[in-house]
Structure formats: C-alpha cells, structure tokens
Amino acid sequence: MAQFSVRDLLAERERLGLDLAAGPPSGTDIEFVDIATLDTLDALAAGTLAIIPGEENPAPYRLDVALRRASARGLAGLVFTTDLALAETAVALAERGRVPVLAAPHAKPSDLAVAIDRLLSGGASEAMTRAAYAIEQATAAAAGADGSVDDILEAAGRALGVPLSLEDDPTVLWSDNDAVCVGEVPIGRLVAHRTDAAADVARPVVASLLSRAMQRQMRDRYAPTQSRADLLVELVLAESSRVEAFVGQAARLGFPLQLSHVAGWLKPTALGDPDARPPRGVEPALELFALQLVEGRDEMWHVAFIQDDMLLVSTEEHGAGDHQRRLREVGIRLQQQARRLAGPGWAYTLGLGTPQLGAIGLRQSAAEARIAADSAVASGRPGGVELTDVTGLQRVLLDFYASPISRSLLHDVLAPLDALGAERATTSVRTLLAYLAHRNSLASAGRELNLHPNAVGYRLKRIREVLQLDLDDPDIRFSVELACRVRLLGGSR
C-alpha cells in the first residue's frame, strides 16, 4: 500500500468535510483508521488515525491527556466530529508532540471512517467515490449563475485532487469520451494533468458539462450576430423592390444599413468532383471560427451562409480608409481555416467586393464578391483571392446580375441551350458571344475561338435551330449578347 499522510487527507478536505485544527499537516503515515474514545487511545496501534465521536468539545484537561497519549503511541492523528475550540495548551501539545488534530464538524463517524479507509486502500471503490464527488461539484458549478468553463474545470479538479484543463484540438471526434464540442463543432479535449483513475471516470461527464456550458456562452455572445445573418441572406437574395422593407427590421437588430459595407464571398470547390458538397462539419466550425475571429474588432461584422458559400460583410462609417483591405485580411484567415477543416481535396476561393453605401450598396458589393469567386472557379482558378473589375461594361453587367428578376429574364433567353448539357451549353454560349461581339463575323469569331470560320458557322446553325431566334434583328442580337455576357460573368450560372 502506498504511503498516505495527513497532508494527503487534507487534499480531500472539501469532500470529507474536515480541516486541520492544530498540529503539523504531516507526521506519521496513516496505516489504519479506527473509531475510538479518548479513554481507549492506548489500545490503538501506531500509525492509526483515530476518529473521536462527539457533538461537544471535550474538557480541556482530557484533551491534553489524549494528546500526550497519542504522541506516546505514535498515532497518525486525531479527528473530532465537532467544531473544535482548542485551548493554547492543547495547540502547543499538538505541535510539540507532532500530533495532527483535525475537525470534521457534524460528520458521521462511520461514514468518515469508510471514506478514509477507501483512500488508504485505493482501488476502484475510492476512484468511483472521488469521481462521483467531482461530477457532483462540476454539475453544481455548471448550474450556477455564471457556470463558466473555468468554474467547472476548477470545481472538478479541486474535487478530484487532479488539475483539469481544456486543450484546443479541432480534430477531436464528438464520440471521444474527452471531447468538448459546441453542437457539431469540435473545440478540444478535457485532459488531466496526471494519470488518475477517478479522473478517467469523471472526464466524460465533465466534458459533456463543458460542451453545454460553452454552447450556452456562444449562444448568448453571438445571438445578435446570428440573427443579423438571417436578415443578410434575405436582403442579398430579395428582389430590388423589397430592399427598403428591410430597413426597419435591420434597425431593430442593430444592423446599420445606412453605413458603408464591403462583402467577401468564400466559395468551396472539390478538386476531384465539382458537384460535391463540403464535409458536414465545416460550415458550423467555420462560422464559430469567424465569430471568434472578428470579436473585438472595431468594424461591425456579419457572417451568413447561402447554400455552401460563406458571405462575410464588414460595416463601417462611410469614408473609412482601407475598408476592403481589412475585409481581405479576415477573409484570408477564414479561407485558410476552411482549407484546414475541409481537407486537402478542397479549394476555397475568396471573392472581394468594393465598399458600397446603404442597403443597395451592400447587395452590389455582395454581387461583386460572388461574381469574382464564381468567375475564378469557372475559369479554372479555384483557391485564390479575386477582385472584380467594376468599371465600364463590367459594372453594368453586375447590376443585371445583382437583380434576380434580370437574371431570370436573361436566363430564359438561353434556357433552350441548357437542354444540350452543361458542357455543350457553355461552348454554345461562348461561340454565340464571339459571333455577336464581332458583328456577326464568322472570320473574326473563328480567330477568337481558334476555329475555322466554317466550324463557327456549323455551330451557329445548330444554335439558331435550338434558340429559334433571329440573330440578324438588332434588338434580339443585343438581348442575346447581354444574356451571354451575364451568363459567362456568373461562372457556373
């Protein structure tokens, strides 16, 4: 049996309900524990910790005699089940005779003896007792008004006698018995600072308490931001005529639409399968990382997901310098984290919009960012940081692309080509645009497409048959060219 002293016993003082009243905190190792009276101390073996029952303080002279006997017998200490008030002589005798005197007010002697005996013998019984107490204390800490992670860790560690800590580990599985997660988002592992059987038993329950405490803290901390995310998605996807209807709702949520906004669009692409969707846990983990990343920054930030794409918006006073640069810094951090979460088979393309004023400007910046990301992916350049050229014709096309009604009308013009399949439809749109952009010149279109004019003519013959449109009519030619430019500008659309 390992050596066990009063110092080790005091490490469990909170659970056992005892404390040192006089004498040294160490001394003779505890080898036995027994319930005795002051008159029967001479019958105890050396190394025995004697538990003295009683609800009242013993007479001072009797206590002095007991301390002398305990010292002479080599007892490990005396435990009184009352709130001791010791005279100076008793304190001096305890120190001189090196007899620890402990008080366990109102403890039941038999229960105390069993608990201490389990500590002496160790094993599964003692480990289960300490684990149960640690779980009880951690649960009480979690149920408190604050119920913070630190409070739970401190309460559980103190009850176990083993310090506990939370180590960051984004790769932890929710099924691991030491995993701490917020919903499906892995946070880290609950670890004990030394090997301990009781800690091994208590860790799964304490880890679960930490998970729930963190989820509550995250909900309270980020609830306003997450509420604004729903509004942001509606605003970006809504018809232009409904934009003004969002102003009042935004004001109630603390979303100052009248300020300047710049948007970033993070688009995932599977390198082996363009139609694949990111792993399920990436979105919630990336959202939590984003909220923690922008917390405390001077700008106001908004995070939302539209299908698998992430929309990031930074809001500031109009005229703030380097607005796009600050968005870019945060966006690149998110891009890097998304790659780590999704794995090497995924690329994340970051498109950046320009700072714009008001609700319509926010929509415009989001459209710019989305087009930049979509165009890069469609051009075979996934994984980079892209800016949209928003000058001249490009800016006009962006206005069309930002309007769902305009996109729908222009999509209808080319819809018959979609029946040919995605690849053939894209080839047809590129051929048609080259032909129309060069004023219906087969030779000029052929040079741009690196095709013989006869091949361009053959393609156009099939395109005319599918579209059933008169491409010699100026109005029709203009609408078809605009539809082709918007289609290709939108990348996969």
Secondary structure, 3 states (H helix, E strand, C coil): CCCCCHHHHHCCHHHHCCEEEECCCCCCCCCEEEECCHHHHHHCCCCEEEEECCCCCCCHHHHHHHHHHHHHHCCCEEEECCCCCCCHHHHHHHHHCCCCEEECCCCCHHHHHHHHHHHHHCHHHHHHHHHHHHHHHHHHHHCCCCCCHHHHHHHHHHHHCCCEEEEECCCCCCCCCCEEEECCEEEEEEEECCCCHHHHHHHHHHHHHHHHHHHHHHHHHHHHHHHHHHHHHHHHHCCHHHHHHHHHHHHHCCCCCCCEEEEEEEEEEECCCCCCCCCCCHHHHHHHHHHHHHCCCCCEEEEEEECCEEEEEEEECCCCCCHHHHHHHHHHHHHHHHHHHHCCCEEEEEEECCCEEHHHHHHHHHHHHHHHHHHHHHCCCCCCEEECCCCHHHHHHHHHHHCHHHHHHHHHHHHHHHCCCHHHHHHHHHHHHHHHHCCCCHHHHHHHHCCCHHHHHHHHHHHHHHHCCCCCCHHHHHHHHHHHHHHHHCCCC
